[in-house]
Amino acid sequence: MLILTRKLGESIVVDSEIQVTVLEVSDGKVKLGIEAPKSVRIHRKEVYESIREENREALEGPGSLPEGL
């Protein structure tokens, strides 16, 4: 894991296409702004994990594939 320290208004760039900027820090929370191409999907981790679990269950569950496939 790469650990970086940024101040309010400072940014990091990921793979030259994604910019993450610290917008606000208050009450122990950090507000981030993310600029990325529309083709890049961005989710909070808990939402991403939920989507991943639902996809896994759909692939493993009964009736996931039509008859004959």
Order of alpha helices (4+ residues) and beta strands (2+ residues): beta-beta-beta-alpha
